[in-house]
Amino acid sequence: MRLLYQCNGFLLSTIGGVEVLSYHLLKELSRRGYEVLVVTGRDQSDPLGAQTFEGVDLVRLDFDYAVASRNLVVLRSVKTAVAELVDRFRPDILHLNDALTSSFCFLRGGATGNLRRVLTLHSPIRPVGKDGLQARLAADADRIVMVSQAQYDDAVAAMPALRGKMSMIPNALPWPDLSPTDLPLTPPVLLCIGRMRSDKGFDLAIRMFARLRDRGVVAKFVVAGDGPEKARLEALARGLGLAEDVDFPGWVAPDRVGAMINTSTVVVMPSRWPEPFGLVALQAAQMGRPVVACSVGGLPEVVEHNQTGLLVAADDEQAMADAVERLLSDVSLVERMSERARQRARDRFSFPALVDAYEQVYAETQASAAVERDMVG
């Protein structure tokens, strides 16, 4: 089967969960015999055009510039490039990921024609009118995949007419080769890792850490990642007198995330937005680290409250400080949660099961196309 896979970014310098998941999914599908081609955007350091990354073939197009330019000639050239790509590769299935900058090129009847298409939504469902891009992509899709039960329920409420083609495949990642290290306790280390955007709530976590310091809690705090909020977060830490206790190591390559988590005692996820899943919480669990997270979106499905971590209300820095202090003051509790988190990650979030589920979705989508051709014939 030939699979054309669209995502807004593929292993860019601002890599996040969708990019990590896409990379592992496509590598495994290629190993299982799929012909895979990725069409994606670029950042300033990435060359345009065709390239190969660790065996995955991809084509980078400048979707962001095309949209930002508001130039019809530029927009038309990008759409033409997508159409030529489809014509050369002749995919059986188009797999779209989310409704982002590049998505306007992939509406049915445009550059991609009437290809059979699967849509995975990795962002919160927006209950907007039928003319919104997310709603139009969903209406176009033959199958729609949600990544958590919370997201699925939101989608059914927002788009009840499309329920028959919706399914839920919880995110998963390959089991890491790296073994968990002992939890650092002298001092304990808190970790935030991800894209530095306002909706990720890293500022909340820094203010939470200032509260812990004022209570006399001795700990280190690592805020890892990059993004538009990095300079502001560094200034916030300095302004709160935390320059010596908060480390900003910058972007962490995907193959180094496990090692970074291994240096921590507790992983903190202070997200404000309703995370459809929360892949960092799963990565933390795989490395046997309890998580303190805001109870938003799909995070309660990944973090089992009082079992693998603690959940608090969004934007409540005092509640988050109380939760972290509770863990740091009870070593036996942290150790029990560590063991439970790792076992639950293995039991509930199987990567082979995720790949099997997507294979089934692709097969059913392709089979429905064959049935329609037979009916027309």
GIWO-V63399 format. One record per helix or strand of 2 or more residues. SS is the DSSP state (2 for helix, 1 for strand). FROM is the first residue (numbers start at 1). TO is the last residue. If there is no record, write none. Layout:
# GIWO-V63399
{{SS FROM TO} {SS FROM TO}}
This chain:
# GIWO-V63399
{{1 2 7} {2 17 31} {1 35 40} {1 49 53} {1 56 60} {2 63 69} {2 72 89} {1 93 97} {2 101 106} {1 117 121} {2 133 140} {1 143 146} {2 149 158} {2 160 165} {1 166 168} {1 188 193} {2 198 200} {2 202 214} {1 219 224} {2 230 239} {1 246 250} {2 254 262} {1 266 269} {2 279 286} {1 290 294} {2 299 302} {1 309 312} {2 317 328} {2 331 348} {2 351 376}}
